[in-house]
């Protein structure tokens, strides 16, 4: 598998399915969308708008591809995007739970990838 070709496609498919599920809920005051930067390999599922009188403006999931691995920087999904990636055949060694500090990553069973502290 050519990771530089397949990994961007895969994360866009996964995040697009989440975005579509959110859109089906038809919350008129909250916009849900996918931002994909294929040049720099940044992928965000964003929500923007108002919910119960509070401003919603931020990523639900932020994943980037670096050094041939998925770096999950932010993930507010119930099961976790890492679970979706593994179901799609991505090995744990290609998934970095970057929202954990490097010394904690060693305990997760996923990639450690200390190169970016």
Biopython code that builds the backbone (N, CA, C, O; Angstrom):
import numpy as np
from Bio.PDB.StructureBuilder import StructureBuilder

atoms = [
    (1, "UNK", "N", (0.852, -1.188, 0.000)),
    (1, "UNK", "CA", (0.000, 0.000, 0.000)),
    (1, "UNK", "C", (0.891, 1.243, 0.000)),
    (1, "UNK", "O", (1.831, 1.340, 0.789)),
    (2, "UNK", "N", (0.596, 2.174, -0.874)),
    (2, "UNK", "CA", (1.307, 3.449, -0.903)),
    (2, "UNK", "C", (0.640, 4.391, 0.091)),
    (2, "UNK", "O", (-0.421, 4.951, -0.185)),
    (3, "UNK", "N", (1.267, 4.559, 1.239)),
    (3, "UNK", "CA", (0.678, 5.353, 2.321)),
    (3, "UNK", "C", (0.414, 6.799, 1.912)),
    (3, "UNK", "O", (-0.579, 7.395, 2.330)),
    (4, "UNK", "N", (1.299, 7.359, 1.098)),
    (4, "UNK", "CA", (1.117, 8.754, 0.695)),
    (4, "UNK", "C", (-0.130, 8.954, -0.151)),
    (4, "UNK", "O", (-0.665, 10.060, -0.226)),
    (5, "UNK", "N", (-0.591, 7.888, -0.787)),
    (5, "UNK", "CA", (-1.800, 7.958, -1.604)),
    (5, "UNK", "C", (-3.015, 7.466, -0.808)),
    (5, "UNK", "O", (-4.058, 8.119, -0.790)),
    (6, "UNK", "N", (-2.873, 6.330, -0.162)),
    (6, "UNK", "CA", (-4.009, 5.687, 0.504)),
    (6, "UNK", "C", (-4.409, 6.336, 1.825)),
    (6, "UNK", "O", (-5.602, 6.449, 2.106)),
    (7, "UNK", "N", (-3.462, 6.761, 2.633)),
    (7, "UNK", "CA", (-3.803, 7.313, 3.947)),
    (7, "UNK", "C", (-4.640, 8.587, 3.854)),
    (7, "UNK", "O", (-5.608, 8.716, 4.603)),
    (8, "UNK", "N", (-4.316, 9.536, 2.969)),
    (8, "UNK", "CA", (-5.200, 10.707, 2.847)),
    (8, "UNK", "C", (-6.615, 10.340, 2.417)),
    (8, "UNK", "O", (-7.586, 10.892, 2.935)),
    (9, "UNK", "N", (-6.736, 9.403, 1.463)),
    (9, "UNK", "CA", (-8.069, 8.963, 1.033)),
    (9, "UNK", "C", (-8.845, 8.371, 2.198)),
    (9, "UNK", "O", (-10.024, 8.668, 2.390)),
    (10, "UNK", "N", (-8.173, 7.536, 2.966)),
    (10, "UNK", "CA", (-8.829, 6.846, 4.073)),
    (10, "UNK", "C", (-9.337, 7.817, 5.129)),
    (10, "UNK", "O", (-10.486, 7.714, 5.557)),
    (11, "UNK", "N", (-8.511, 8.745, 5.552)),
    (11, "UNK", "CA", (-8.956, 9.658, 6.620)),
    (11, "UNK", "C", (-10.070, 10.566, 6.114)),
    (11, "UNK", "O", (-10.972, 10.916, 6.876)),
    (12, "UNK", "N", (-10.023, 10.952, 4.848)),
    (12, "UNK", "CA", (-11.115, 11.769, 4.302)),
    (12, "UNK", "C", (-12.419, 10.980, 4.251)),
    (12, "UNK", "O", (-13.483, 11.532, 4.529)),
    (13, "UNK", "N", (-12.353, 9.709, 3.903)),
    (13, "UNK", "CA", (-13.562, 8.868, 3.895)),
    (13, "UNK", "C", (-14.146, 8.735, 5.301)),
    (13, "UNK", "O", (-15.355, 8.862, 5.492)),
    (14, "UNK", "N", (-13.289, 8.482, 6.272)),
    (14, "UNK", "CA", (-13.757, 8.314, 7.656)),
    (14, "UNK", "C", (-14.392, 9.608, 8.167)),
    (14, "UNK", "O", (-15.501, 9.594, 8.699)),
    (15, "UNK", "N", (-13.686, 10.716, 8.002)),
    (15, "UNK", "CA", (-14.214, 11.987, 8.511)),
    (15, "UNK", "C", (-15.457, 12.422, 7.741)),
    (15, "UNK", "O", (-16.378, 12.985, 8.333)),
    (16, "UNK", "N", (-15.502, 12.175, 6.439)),
    (16, "UNK", "CA", (-16.685, 12.537, 5.652)),
    (16, "UNK", "C", (-17.913, 11.760, 6.130)),
    (16, "UNK", "O", (-19.024, 12.290, 6.120)),
    (17, "UNK", "N", (-17.720, 10.523, 6.544)),
    (17, "UNK", "CA", (-18.866, 9.749, 7.038)),
    (17, "UNK", "C", (-19.392, 10.332, 8.352)),
    (17, "UNK", "O", (-20.602, 10.360, 8.575)),
    (18, "UNK", "N", (-18.502, 10.792, 9.212)),
    (18, "UNK", "CA", (-18.931, 11.454, 10.452)),
    (18, "UNK", "C", (-19.674, 12.757, 10.149)),
    (18, "UNK", "O", (-20.719, 13.039, 10.734)),
    (19, "UNK", "N", (-19.123, 13.537, 9.236)),
    (19, "UNK", "CA", (-19.744, 14.809, 8.866)),
    (19, "UNK", "C", (-21.144, 14.553, 8.311)),
    (19, "UNK", "O", (-22.085, 15.269, 8.654)),
    (20, "UNK", "N", (-21.287, 13.556, 7.473)),
    (20, "UNK", "CA", (-22.600, 13.231, 6.895)),
    (20, "UNK", "C", (-23.592, 12.822, 7.988)),
    (20, "UNK", "O", (-24.751, 13.232, 7.947)),
    (21, "UNK", "N", (-23.160, 12.033, 8.946)),
    (21, "UNK", "CA", (-24.044, 11.655, 10.059)),
    (21, "UNK", "C", (-24.518, 12.886, 10.828)),
    (21, "UNK", "O", (-25.689, 12.976, 11.198)),
    (22, "UNK", "N", (-23.627, 13.814, 11.063)),
    (22, "UNK", "CA", (-23.997, 15.048, 11.767)),
    (22, "UNK", "C", (-24.979, 15.872, 10.957)),
    (22, "UNK", "O", (-25.921, 16.440, 11.510)),
    (23, "UNK", "N", (-24.769, 15.939, 9.669)),
    (23, "UNK", "CA", (-25.666, 16.712, 8.803)),
    (23, "UNK", "C", (-27.059, 16.093, 8.752)),
    (23, "UNK", "O", (-28.046, 16.811, 8.594)),
    (24, "UNK", "N", (-27.150, 14.780, 8.883)),
    (24, "UNK", "CA", (-28.446, 14.105, 8.862)),
    (24, "UNK", "C", (-29.278, 14.458, 10.091)),
    (24, "UNK", "O", (-30.504, 14.353, 10.058)),
    (25, "UNK", "N", (-28.630, 14.872, 11.162)),
    (25, "UNK", "CA", (-29.355, 15.306, 12.366)),
    (25, "UNK", "C", (-30.096, 16.607, 12.113)),
    (25, "UNK", "O", (-31.046, 16.944, 12.820)),
    (26, "UNK", "N", (-29.646, 17.342, 11.085)),
    (26, "UNK", "CA", (-30.302, 18.576, 10.653)),
    (26, "UNK", "C", (-30.412, 19.616, 11.766)),
    (26, "UNK", "O", (-31.493, 20.142, 12.029)),
    (27, "UNK", "N", (-29.286, 19.906, 12.416)),
    (27, "UNK", "CA", (-29.236, 20.973, 13.406)),
    (27, "UNK", "C", (-28.968, 22.274, 12.651)),
    (27, "UNK", "O", (-27.819, 22.593, 12.345)),
    (28, "UNK", "N", (-30.016, 23.014, 12.356)),
    (28, "UNK", "CA", (-29.933, 24.199, 11.521)),
    (28, "UNK", "C", (-29.007, 25.280, 12.020)),
    (28, "UNK", "O", (-28.538, 26.088, 11.219)),
    (29, "UNK", "N", (-28.722, 25.332, 13.313)),
    (29, "UNK", "CA", (-27.886, 26.398, 13.843)),
    (29, "UNK", "C", (-26.414, 25.997, 13.956)),
    (29, "UNK", "O", (-25.580, 26.793, 14.388)),
    (30, "UNK", "N", (-26.104, 24.776, 13.571)),
    (30, "UNK", "CA", (-24.725, 24.294, 13.671)),
    (30, "UNK", "C", (-24.289, 23.729, 12.325)),
    (30, "UNK", "O", (-24.908, 22.805, 11.798)),
    (31, "UNK", "N", (-23.227, 24.291, 11.779)),
    (31, "UNK", "CA", (-22.680, 23.832, 10.504)),
    (31, "UNK", "C", (-21.544, 22.853, 10.767)),
    (31, "UNK", "O", (-20.665, 23.121, 11.587)),
    (32, "UNK", "N", (-21.561, 21.737, 10.081)),
    (32, "UNK", "CA", (-20.542, 20.704, 10.224)),
    (32, "UNK", "C", (-19.881, 20.491, 8.875)),
    (32, "UNK", "O", (-20.565, 20.341, 7.863)),
    (33, "UNK", "N", (-18.544, 20.477, 8.852)),
    (33, "UNK", "CA", (-17.855, 20.340, 7.578)),
    (33, "UNK", "C", (-16.470, 19.738, 7.761)),
    (33, "UNK", "O", (-15.933, 19.680, 8.867)),
    (34, "UNK", "N", (-15.914, 19.294, 6.645)),
    (34, "UNK", "CA", (-14.587, 18.697, 6.598)),
    (34, "UNK", "C", (-13.637, 19.668, 5.918)),
    (34, "UNK", "O", (-13.949, 20.219, 4.862)),
    (35, "UNK", "N", (-12.494, 19.872, 6.517)),
    (35, "UNK", "CA", (-11.426, 20.661, 5.901)),
    (35, "UNK", "C", (-10.286, 19.693, 5.608)),
    (35, "UNK", "O", (-9.787, 19.024, 6.512)),
    (36, "UNK", "N", (-9.879, 19.620, 4.353)),
    (36, "UNK", "CA", (-8.818, 18.707, 3.950)),
    (36, "UNK", "C", (-7.719, 19.480, 3.224)),
    (36, "UNK", "O", (-7.952, 20.073, 2.170)),
    (37, "UNK", "N", (-6.548, 19.464, 3.791)),
    (37, "UNK", "CA", (-5.366, 20.075, 3.169)),
    (37, "UNK", "C", (-4.467, 18.930, 2.712)),
    (37, "UNK", "O", (-3.649, 18.426, 3.481)),
    (38, "UNK", "N", (-4.626, 18.526, 1.455)),
    (38, "UNK", "CA", (-3.867, 17.390, 0.933)),
    (38, "UNK", "C", (-2.398, 17.718, 0.671)),
    (38, "UNK", "O", (-1.573, 16.810, 0.577)),
    (39, "UNK", "N", (-2.069, 18.978, 0.552)),
    (39, "UNK", "CA", (-0.672, 19.355, 0.333)),
    (39, "UNK", "C", (0.141, 19.160, 1.618)),
    (39, "UNK", "O", (1.234, 18.595, 1.589)),
    (40, "UNK", "N", (-0.400, 19.629, 2.734)),
    (40, "UNK", "CA", (0.307, 19.533, 4.016)),
    (40, "UNK", "C", (-0.208, 18.408, 4.906)),
    (40, "UNK", "O", (0.310, 18.193, 6.002)),
    (41, "UNK", "N", (-1.221, 17.692, 4.439)),
    (41, "UNK", "CA", (-1.778, 16.514, 5.115)),
    (41, "UNK", "C", (-2.392, 16.825, 6.485)),
    (41, "UNK", "O", (-2.059, 16.196, 7.489)),
    (42, "UNK", "N", (-3.288, 17.801, 6.498)),
    (42, "UNK", "CA", (-4.066, 18.140, 7.692)),
    (42, "UNK", "C", (-5.537, 17.896, 7.363)),
    (42, "UNK", "O", (-6.014, 18.282, 6.296)),
    (43, "UNK", "N", (-6.259, 17.244, 8.297)),
    (43, "UNK", "CA", (-7.653, 16.878, 8.068)),
    (43, "UNK", "C", (-8.455, 17.177, 9.325)),
    (43, "UNK", "O", (-8.159, 16.654, 10.399)),
    (44, "UNK", "N", (-9.475, 18.025, 9.185)),
    (44, "UNK", "CA", (-10.276, 18.459, 10.325)),
    (44, "UNK", "C", (-11.754, 18.275, 10.067)),
    (44, "UNK", "O", (-12.252, 18.567, 8.980)),
    (45, "UNK", "N", (-12.434, 17.796, 11.058)),
    (45, "UNK", "CA", (-13.899, 17.772, 11.087)),
    (45, "UNK", "C", (-14.260, 18.897, 12.035)),
    (45, "UNK", "O", (-13.957, 18.850, 13.227)),
    (46, "UNK", "N", (-14.915, 19.912, 11.485)),
    (46, "UNK", "CA", (-15.215, 21.128, 12.238)),
    (46, "UNK", "C", (-16.715, 21.306, 12.450)),
    (46, "UNK", "O", (-17.539, 20.853, 11.656)),
    (47, "UNK", "N", (-17.032, 21.973, 13.537)),
    (47, "UNK", "CA", (-18.392, 22.422, 13.814)),
    (47, "UNK", "C", (-18.325, 23.920, 14.062)),
    (47, "UNK", "O", (-17.408, 24.422, 14.712)),
    (48, "UNK", "N", (-19.315, 24.617, 13.531)),
    (48, "UNK", "CA", (-19.331, 26.066, 13.634)),
    (48, "UNK", "C", (-20.770, 26.539, 13.763)),
    (48, "UNK", "O", (-21.643, 26.113, 13.006)),
    (49, "UNK", "N", (-21.009, 27.410, 14.715)),
    (49, "UNK", "CA", (-22.355, 27.961, 14.872)),
    (49, "UNK", "C", (-22.708, 28.149, 16.335)),
    (49, "UNK", "O", (-21.855, 28.468, 17.164)),
    (50, "UNK", "N", (-23.987, 27.944, 16.638)),
    (50, "UNK", "CA", (-24.504, 28.156, 17.988)),
    (50, "UNK", "C", (-25.273, 26.924, 18.438)),
    (50, "UNK", "O", (-25.995, 26.306, 17.656)),
    (51, "UNK", "N", (-25.107, 26.574, 19.716)),
    (51, "UNK", "CA", (-25.820, 25.445, 20.281)),
    (51, "UNK", "C", (-26.172, 25.777, 21.728)),
    (51, "UNK", "O", (-25.293, 25.988, 22.563)),
    (52, "UNK", "N", (-27.469, 25.820, 22.006)),
    (52, "UNK", "CA", (-27.972, 26.128, 23.350)),
    (52, "UNK", "C", (-27.386, 27.438, 23.890)),
    (52, "UNK", "O", (-27.025, 27.534, 25.063)),
    (53, "UNK", "N", (-27.298, 28.438, 23.015)),
    (53, "UNK", "CA", (-26.829, 29.757, 23.417)),
    (53, "UNK", "C", (-25.325, 29.902, 23.525)),
    (53, "UNK", "O", (-24.837, 30.974, 23.884)),
    (54, "UNK", "N", (-24.576, 28.850, 23.223)),
    (54, "UNK", "CA", (-23.118, 28.899, 23.287)),
    (54, "UNK", "C", (-22.528, 28.825, 21.884)),
    (54, "UNK", "O", (-23.042, 28.123, 21.013)),
    (55, "UNK", "N", (-21.445, 29.558, 21.683)),
    (55, "UNK", "CA", (-20.729, 29.535, 20.405)),
    (55, "UNK", "C", (-19.948, 28.230, 20.287)),
    (55, "UNK", "O", (-19.220, 27.844, 21.203)),
    (56, "UNK", "N", (-20.104, 27.565, 19.163)),
    (56, "UNK", "CA", (-19.365, 26.348, 18.857)),
    (56, "UNK", "C", (-18.426, 26.690, 17.713)),
    (56, "UNK", "O", (-18.870, 27.098, 16.640)),
    (57, "UNK", "N", (-17.141, 26.525, 17.937)),
    (57, "UNK", "CA", (-16.155, 26.883, 16.934)),
    (57, "UNK", "C", (-14.884, 26.099, 17.211)),
    (57, "UNK", "O", (-14.023, 26.546, 17.968)),
    (58, "UNK", "N", (-14.771, 24.941, 16.605)),
    (58, "UNK", "CA", (-13.556, 24.174, 16.821)),
    (58, "UNK", "C", (-13.635, 22.801, 16.219)),
    (58, "UNK", "O", (-14.687, 22.355, 15.761)),
    (59, "UNK", "N", (-12.488, 22.132, 16.229)),
    (59, "UNK", "CA", (-12.448, 20.801, 15.622)),
    (59, "UNK", "C", (-13.025, 19.732, 16.542)),
    (59, "UNK", "O", (-12.780, 19.735, 17.749)),
    (60, "UNK", "N", (-13.782, 18.831, 15.966)),
    (60, "UNK", "CA", (-14.197, 17.629, 16.675)),
    (60, "UNK", "C", (-13.091, 16.597, 16.526)),
    (60, "UNK", "O", (-12.773, 15.870, 17.467)),
    (61, "UNK", "N", (-12.507, 16.541, 15.330)),
    (61, "UNK", "CA", (-11.373, 15.658, 15.072)),
    (61, "UNK", "C", (-10.353, 16.423, 14.231)),
    (61, "UNK", "O", (-10.705, 17.103, 13.267)),
    (62, "UNK", "N", (-9.087, 16.297, 14.617)),
    (62, "UNK", "CA", (-7.986, 16.847, 13.829)),
    (62, "UNK", "C", (-6.928, 15.752, 13.706)),
    (62, "UNK", "O", (-6.357, 15.301, 14.699)),
    (63, "UNK", "N", (-6.684, 15.337, 12.464)),
    (63, "UNK", "CA", (-5.687, 14.304, 12.183)),
    (63, "UNK", "C", (-4.738, 14.857, 11.133)),
    (63, "UNK", "O", (-5.161, 15.507, 10.177)),
    (64, "UNK", "N", (-3.466, 14.597, 11.318)),
    (64, "UNK", "CA", (-2.509, 14.936, 10.272)),
    (64, "UNK", "C", (-1.683, 13.700, 9.969)),
    (64, "UNK", "O", (-1.541, 12.807, 10.804)),
    (65, "UNK", "N", (-1.153, 13.665, 8.786)),
    (65, "UNK", "CA", (-0.306, 12.553, 8.379)),
    (65, "UNK", "C", (1.119, 13.082, 8.328)),
    (65, "UNK", "O", (1.437, 14.018, 7.594)),
    (66, "UNK", "N", (1.962, 12.452, 9.130)),
    (66, "UNK", "CA", (3.360, 12.882, 9.217)),
    (66, "UNK", "C", (4.224, 11.648, 9.382)),
    (66, "UNK", "O", (3.893, 10.748, 10.154)),
    (67, "UNK", "N", (5.326, 11.607, 8.660)),
    (67, "UNK", "CA", (6.274, 10.493, 8.761)),
    (67, "UNK", "C", (5.595, 9.147, 8.490)),
    (67, "UNK", "O", (5.962, 8.135, 9.087)),
    (68, "UNK", "N", (4.596, 9.134, 7.584)),
    (68, "UNK", "CA", (3.917, 7.906, 7.226)),
    (68, "UNK", "C", (2.968, 7.371, 8.285)),
    (68, "UNK", "O", (2.572, 6.206, 8.242)),
    (69, "UNK", "N", (2.605, 8.226, 9.237)),
    (69, "UNK", "CA", (1.716, 7.821, 10.320)),
    (69, "UNK", "C", (0.565, 8.817, 10.460)),
    (69, "UNK", "O", (0.682, 9.984, 10.087)),
    (70, "UNK", "N", (-0.541, 8.329, 11.004)),
    (70, "UNK", "CA", (-1.650, 9.205, 11.374)),
    (70, "UNK", "C", (-1.351, 9.778, 12.751)),
    (70, "UNK", "O", (-1.157, 9.029, 13.709)),
    (71, "UNK", "N", (-1.314, 11.078, 12.854)),
    (71, "UNK", "CA", (-1.145, 11.759, 14.143)),
    (71, "UNK", "C", (-2.514, 12.308, 14.535)),
    (71, "UNK", "O", (-2.985, 13.280, 13.944)),
    (72, "UNK", "N", (-3.140, 11.706, 15.507)),
    (72, "UNK", "CA", (-4.456, 12.156, 15.955)),
    (72, "UNK", "C", (-4.229, 13.222, 17.020)),
    (72, "UNK", "O", (-3.854, 12.920, 18.154)),
    (73, "UNK", "N", (-4.461, 14.467, 16.635)),
    (73, "UNK", "CA", (-4.195, 15.613, 17.508)),
    (73, "UNK", "C", (-5.386, 15.951, 18.401)),
    (73, "UNK", "O", (-5.219, 16.418, 19.528)),
    (74, "UNK", "N", (-6.582, 15.710, 17.887)),
    (74, "UNK", "CA", (-7.825, 16.009, 18.622)),
    (74, "UNK", "C", (-8.845, 14.969, 18.205)),
    (74, "UNK", "O", (-8.960, 14.648, 17.022)),
    (75, "UNK", "N", (-9.592, 14.437, 19.175)),
    (75, "UNK", "CA", (-10.600, 13.432, 18.842)),
    (75, "UNK", "C", (-11.667, 13.414, 19.922)),
    (75, "UNK", "O", (-11.421, 12.973, 21.044)),
    (76, "UNK", "N", (-12.854, 13.896, 19.578)),
    (76, "UNK", "CA", (-13.981, 13.932, 20.512)),
    (76, "UNK", "C", (-15.058, 12.929, 20.124)),
    (76, "UNK", "O", (-16.213, 13.080, 20.524)),
    (77, "UNK", "N", (-14.698, 11.903, 19.348)),
    (77, "UNK", "CA", (-15.663, 10.878, 18.981)),
    (77, "UNK", "C", (-15.775, 9.853, 20.103)),
    (77, "UNK", "O", (-14.880, 9.726, 20.939)),
    (78, "UNK", "N", (-16.874, 9.136, 20.105)),
    (78, "UNK", "CA", (-17.131, 8.174, 21.182)),
    (78, "UNK", "C", (-16.134, 7.023, 21.189)),
    (78, "UNK", "O", (-15.547, 6.720, 22.228)),
    (79, "UNK", "N", (-15.939, 6.380, 20.042)),
    (79, "UNK", "CA", (-15.032, 5.228, 19.972)),
    (79, "UNK", "C", (-13.612, 5.606, 19.591)),
    (79, "UNK", "O", (-12.679, 4.843, 19.845)),
    (80, "UNK", "N", (-13.438, 6.751, 18.996)),
    (80, "UNK", "CA", (-12.117, 7.190, 18.581)),
    (80, "UNK", "C", (-11.824, 6.881, 17.128)),
    (80, "UNK", "O", (-12.144, 5.799, 16.634)),
    (81, "UNK", "N", (-11.219, 7.829, 16.453)),
    (81, "UNK", "CA", (-10.848, 7.665, 15.060)),
    (81, "UNK", "C", (-9.809, 6.560, 14.924)),
    (81, "UNK", "O", (-9.759, 5.895, 13.889)),
    (82, "UNK", "N", (-8.985, 6.347, 15.934)),
    (82, "UNK", "CA", (-8.005, 5.254, 15.883)),
    (82, "UNK", "C", (-8.710, 3.920, 15.671)),
    (82, "UNK", "O", (-8.200, 3.062, 14.950)),
    (83, "UNK", "N", (-9.862, 3.737, 16.282)),
    (83, "UNK", "CA", (-10.633, 2.506, 16.107)),
    (83, "UNK", "C", (-11.070, 2.356, 14.655)),
    (83, "UNK", "O", (-10.978, 1.269, 14.084)),
    (84, "UNK", "N", (-11.547, 3.450, 14.056)),
    (84, "UNK", "CA", (-11.950, 3.420, 12.648)),
    (84, "UNK", "C", (-10.766, 3.087, 11.744)),
    (84, "UNK", "O", (-10.901, 2.324, 10.788)),
    (85, "UNK", "N", (-9.614, 3.662, 12.050)),
    (85, "UNK", "CA", (-8.421, 3.393, 11.245)),
    (85, "UNK", "C", (-8.010, 1.923, 11.339)),
    (85, "UNK", "O", (-7.675, 1.302, 10.330)),
    (86, "UNK", "N", (-8.038, 1.373, 12.546)),
    (86, "UNK", "CA", (-7.671, -0.033, 12.716)),
    (86, "UNK", "C", (-8.659, -0.953, 12.013)),
    (86, "UNK", "O", (-8.257, -1.951, 11.415)),
    (87, "UNK", "N", (-9.954, -0.627, 12.078)),
    (87, "UNK", "CA", (-10.956, -1.419, 11.356)),
    (87, "UNK", "C", (-10.697, -1.421, 9.857)),
    (87, "UNK", "O", (-11.032, -2.378, 9.159)),
    (88, "UNK", "N", (-10.096, -0.337, 9.368)),
    (88, "UNK", "CA", (-9.777, -0.220, 7.945)),
    (88, "UNK", "C", (-8.435, -0.875, 7.601)),
    (88, "UNK", "O", (-8.006, -0.839, 6.447)),
    (89, "UNK", "N", (-7.776, -1.469, 8.589)),
    (89, "UNK", "CA", (-6.540, -2.194, 8.332)),
    (89, "UNK", "C", (-5.254, -1.460, 8.646)),
    (89, "UNK", "O", (-4.173, -1.968, 8.347)),
    (90, "UNK", "N", (-5.339, -0.276, 9.242)),
    (90, "UNK", "CA", (-4.134, 0.474, 9.594)),
    (90, "UNK", "C", (-3.548, -0.135, 10.876)),
    (90, "UNK", "O", (-4.258, -0.285, 11.870)),
    (91, "UNK", "N", (-2.262, -0.483, 10.855)),
    (91, "UNK", "CA", (-1.659, -1.043, 12.063)),
    (91, "UNK", "C", (-1.475, 0.017, 13.151)),
    (91, "UNK", "O", (-1.301, 1.200, 12.860)),
    (92, "UNK", "N", (-1.518, -0.429, 14.405)),
    (92, "UNK", "CA", (-1.327, 0.494, 15.536)),
    (92, "UNK", "C", (-0.003, 1.248, 15.433)),
    (92, "UNK", "O", (0.110, 2.378, 15.908)),
    (93, "UNK", "N", (0.990, 0.625, 14.815)),
    (93, "UNK", "CA", (2.302, 1.261, 14.677)),
    (93, "UNK", "C", (2.278, 2.457, 13.734)),
    (93, "UNK", "O", (3.252, 3.207, 13.665)),
    (94, "UNK", "N", (1.169, 2.648, 13.000)),
    (94, "UNK", "CA", (1.017, 3.803, 12.115)),
    (94, "UNK", "C", (0.024, 4.819, 12.665)),
    (94, "UNK", "O", (-0.434, 5.697, 11.935)),
    (95, "UNK", "N", (-0.309, 4.706, 13.948)),
    (95, "UNK", "CA", (-1.257, 5.625, 14.577)),
    (95, "UNK", "C", (-0.616, 6.198, 15.830)),
    (95, "UNK", "O", (-0.242, 5.464, 16.744)),
    (96, "UNK", "N", (-0.493, 7.522, 15.860)),
    (96, "UNK", "CA", (0.060, 8.218, 17.018)),
    (96, "UNK", "C", (-1.084, 8.953, 17.710)),
    (96, "UNK", "O", (-1.766, 9.774, 17.097)),
    (97, "UNK", "N", (-1.286, 8.655, 18.977)),
    (97, "UNK", "CA", (-2.279, 9.400, 19.770)),
    (97, "UNK", "C", (-1.588, 10.654, 20.288)),
    (97, "UNK", "O", (-1.178, 10.728, 21.447)),
    (98, "UNK", "N", (-1.469, 11.636, 19.403)),
    (98, "UNK", "CA", (-0.665, 12.830, 19.673)),
    (98, "UNK", "C", (-1.257, 13.720, 20.751)),
    (98, "UNK", "O", (-0.573, 14.611, 21.256)),
    (99, "UNK", "N", (-2.522, 13.498, 21.116)),
    (99, "UNK", "CA", (-3.113, 14.278, 22.199)),
    (99, "UNK", "C", (-2.582, 13.832, 23.557)),
    (99, "UNK", "O", (-2.835, 14.489, 24.567)),
    (100, "UNK", "N", (-1.844, 12.714, 23.590)),
    (100, "UNK", "CA", (-1.145, 12.285, 24.806)),
    (100, "UNK", "C", (0.306, 12.740, 24.718)),
    (100, "UNK", "O", (0.896, 12.731, 23.638)),
    (101, "UNK", "N", (0.873, 13.131, 25.832)),
    (101, "UNK", "CA", (2.286, 13.498, 25.813)),
    (101, "UNK", "C", (3.128, 12.248, 25.544)),
    (101, "UNK", "O", (2.695, 11.138, 25.853)),
    (102, "UNK", "N", (4.324, 12.414, 24.972)),
    (102, "UNK", "CA", (5.125, 11.263, 24.539)),
    (102, "UNK", "C", (5.339, 10.181, 25.610)),
    (102, "UNK", "O", (5.304, 8.996, 25.278)),
    (103, "UNK", "N", (5.555, 10.541, 26.854)),
    (103, "UNK", "CA", (5.809, 9.502, 27.863)),
    (103, "UNK", "C", (4.560, 8.664, 28.150)),
    (103, "UNK", "O", (4.675, 7.521, 28.592)),
    (104, "UNK", "N", (3.374, 9.217, 27.903)),
    (104, "UNK", "CA", (2.130, 8.468, 28.077)),
    (104, "UNK", "C", (1.873, 7.566, 26.871)),
    (104, "UNK", "O", (1.313, 6.479, 27.014)),
    (105, "UNK", "N", (2.283, 8.017, 25.681)),
    (105, "UNK", "CA", (2.066, 7.245, 24.456)),
    (105, "UNK", "C", (2.656, 5.842, 24.552)),
    (105, "UNK", "O", (2.117, 4.896, 23.977)),
    (106, "UNK", "N", (3.768, 5.709, 25.282)),
    (106, "UNK", "CA", (4.419, 4.411, 25.430)),
    (106, "UNK", "C", (3.484, 3.381, 26.054)),
    (106, "UNK", "O", (3.666, 2.181, 25.851)),
    (107, "UNK", "N", (2.495, 3.831, 26.803)),
    (107, "UNK", "CA", (1.590, 2.950, 27.520)),
    (107, "UNK", "C", (0.336, 2.598, 26.722)),
    (107, "UNK", "O", (-0.453, 1.757, 27.154)),
    (108, "UNK", "N", (0.142, 3.228, 25.564)),
    (108, "UNK", "CA", (-1.113, 3.076, 24.824)),
    (108, "UNK", "C", (-1.151, 1.883, 23.875)),
    (108, "UNK", "O", (-2.233, 1.438, 23.494)),
    (109, "UNK", "N", (-0.004, 1.364, 23.490)),
    (109, "UNK", "CA", (0.026, 0.297, 22.495)),
    (109, "UNK", "C", (0.040, 0.823, 21.071)),
    (109, "UNK", "O", (0.113, 0.046, 20.118)),
    (110, "UNK", "N", (-0.028, 2.139, 20.923)),
    (110, "UNK", "CA", (0.043, 2.766, 19.603)),
    (110, "UNK", "C", (1.461, 3.295, 19.398)),
    (110, "UNK", "O", (2.314, 3.162, 20.276)),
    (111, "UNK", "N", (1.707, 3.898, 18.230)),
    (111, "UNK", "CA", (3.028, 4.436, 17.922)),
    (111, "UNK", "C", (3.403, 5.533, 18.904)),
    (111, "UNK", "O", (2.549, 6.286, 19.370)),
    (112, "UNK", "N", (4.691, 5.612, 19.210)),
    (112, "UNK", "CA", (5.172, 6.609, 20.159)),
    (112, "UNK", "C", (5.544, 7.889, 19.433)),
    (112, "UNK", "O", (5.121, 8.968, 19.846)),
    (113, "UNK", "N", (6.326, 7.799, 18.359)),
    (113, "UNK", "CA", (6.707, 8.926, 17.504)),
    (113, "UNK", "C", (7.130, 10.141, 18.309)),
    (113, "UNK", "O", (6.416, 11.142, 18.368)),
    (114, "UNK", "N", (8.286, 10.045, 18.920)),
    (114, "UNK", "CA", (8.813, 11.118, 19.762)),
    (114, "UNK", "C", (9.393, 12.286, 18.989)),
    (114, "UNK", "O", (9.769, 13.286, 19.600)),
    (115, "UNK", "N", (9.481, 12.200, 17.670)),
    (115, "UNK", "CA", (10.192, 13.231, 16.910)),
    (115, "UNK", "C", (9.584, 14.616, 17.058)),
    (115, "UNK", "O", (10.297, 15.612, 16.937)),
    (116, "UNK", "N", (8.284, 14.704, 17.318)),
    (116, "UNK", "CA", (7.656, 16.005, 17.584)),
    (116, "UNK", "C", (7.087, 15.964, 18.994)),
    (116, "UNK", "O", (6.026, 15.385, 19.228)),
    (117, "UNK", "N", (7.762, 16.552, 19.884)),
    (117, "UNK", "CA", (7.343, 16.539, 21.281)),
    (117, "UNK", "C", (6.105, 17.376, 21.420)),
    (117, "UNK", "O", (5.570, 17.509, 22.521)),
]
sb = StructureBuilder()
sb.init_structure("model")
sb.init_model(0)
sb.init_chain("A")
sb.init_seg("    ")
for serial, (resi, resn, name, xyz) in enumerate(atoms, 1):
    if name == "N":
        sb.init_residue(resn, " ", resi, " ")
    sb.init_atom(name, np.array(xyz, "f"), 0.0, 1.0, " ", f" {name:<3s}", serial, name[0])
structure = sb.get_structure()
